[in-house]
Amino acid sequence: METFGDIIKTERESKGLILRQVASALDIDQAIVSKFERGERKPSKEQVEKFAEFYEIDKNRLITSWLSDQIANSIYDEENIEEVLKVAEEKALYLKTIHDGK
């Protein structure tokens, strides 16, 4: 299963780029880009969008990977993962209707 870090590392390597080049293009410290690739640090949504634009990959795919990494990392050690995800989905859909209605 591909993580956000896996995707951006694969994209960088497939384009023959080194970390320094990516970091410079995105105005992000090279060490931080490396940590993003290794999953040791989580980027902001704005940074995720910058990666999608830079690598010319589907923004929705990258944001989905990034968000699902966050969710998975916060609940992986819980006993009732399925129930948590079900309730979270219901809450998110409810919140969306409230915010879309405004």
N, C-alpha and C positions, 0 to 999 in steps of 0.2 A: 504494500500500500504506500503510495507516494505522499510524502509530506511537502509542505511549502518549501522547506530547505532542499529537499531532493529535487524538486522541480526547478528551482532557480540555479542549483548547481549543475544539473543536467543541461539546462539552457546555456549557461556560461561555457561549459566544456564543449558543447556541440558547436558553438560559434567560435571556438578557439580563443576565448578571452581569458585573461588572467584577472585575479581579484582586483588588482590595482586599477585596471581599466574600467571595470564595472563601478568600483567605488568612486572613481573620478567622475564618470559620466552621471552618476546618481547623486553626487555630492554627499556621500555617506562614507564614514571612516572605513578603511579596508578591513580592520579587525572586526568591526561590527558586521560587515557583509559576510565575513567568514563565519561569525557566530550565527548569523541567520541561516546560512547553509547547513551548519551542524546542528541546528535546533537548540542552541544554547541561549539564544536571545530571540525575542519576538518583535517583529517590526510593527510599526503603526499601519493603519489602513492606508494612509497617504503613501507610505513607503512601498506597500504592496502594489498599489496602483502605479507607482513609478517603475517598479520591476516589470509589471505587465506591459507597460508602454515601451520601455527600453528593449525588452526581449521580443516585442511584438507577438505576445501570446494573449489569449482570451482573458480579459480582466475578471470575468465572472468565475472562470475556472480557478484562477489564482486566489481570489478572495474566498471562494468556497473552501479551498484547501487550507488557507490561513485560519479561517474561522473554525473549521472542523478540527484542526490541530489544537486550538485553544480549548474547545469543548472537551475533546478527548483527554487532553492533559489534565483537565480539572476534575474529571469523573472516573478515570480508568480504574481507580482502586476502590470504587464503591461497589457494594454488593447488588444494588438494584439499578444498574445502568439503564436497562430498557425502560423502567418506570420513570426515571429521571428525565430521559430523553423525550418520552411521550408527554409528560407534564410541561417540560420546557417548550416543546413544539406548540402545545395548546396555548401556553402563555404568550409566546411570540406572535402567534396568529391573532390572538386577542389584542395585544398591544398594537399590532399593525392596523387592525380595524379602527382602533381608537385614534391613532395618529393620522391615518388616511382620511378619517372623517372630519378632521379639523381644518 
